[in-house]
Structures are given as C-alpha cells and as structure tokens.
C-alpha cells in the first residue's frame, strides 16, 4: 500500500477521535510533505533512516 493511500485512510478516521480542525490540518500538511519528500513509497519500504 502506498503512503498516500494510508494517509487518506488515517485522515478519514481522525475526526472520530475528536481532534480539532487545526490538528487535522496539521496532520494533513505534515503527512503530505512526508509523502512528497519520500516520493510516495510503499509503506513496507519506509525505514527510520528515511526520517534522519
């Protein structure tokens, strides 16, 4: 599964957790940047080295 698809699913269920609209916007912005920086990899291909 691509990171972008996992991100969409994650963002769909976060409102049910009672997060504020600003928190959701921040999650979306941060995850979009990570997805773009890593070139939308498969989840299994992401390692801790990708965040160093």
N, C-alpha and C positions, 0 to 999 in steps of 0.2 A: 504494500500500500504506500502510495506517495505521501510525503509530508503534508502537501496541500490538502489532500483528501482527509487525512487525520485531523488537521487543523479545523476544517469545516465542521466535522463531527463534534469536535471538542467545543467549538464556539456555539453550536446549536444547543448543547445541554447546559452550558454555564448559566443562562438566565434562571433556570430552575433552582440553581444554588443560591439565588438571592443576591448575586453580585450587582453592584451599582452599574449604571450605564457607562460611567467613566472607566471603571475597571474592565468592562468588556471591550471598550475601545482600545484600551492599553494592551490587553491580551492580543487583540486582532492585529494591532500595529506591530507589536513585538514579534509575533509568530510570522507575519508576512515578511518582515525583514530577514528573519532566520531562514525562511523558505527560499527567498530570493538569493541570499548570500550563499546558501548551500546548493543552489540550483535544483531545488525540489527533488531531493533524493528519496529513495525507498527508505522507509523507517528503519529497516534492519541494517541499513548501511551507515547510519548515523552513529558516531562514536564520541566519546568525551574529547578526543583530540579536535573535533570539529568546533569545539567551544573554547579552545585555548588560544 
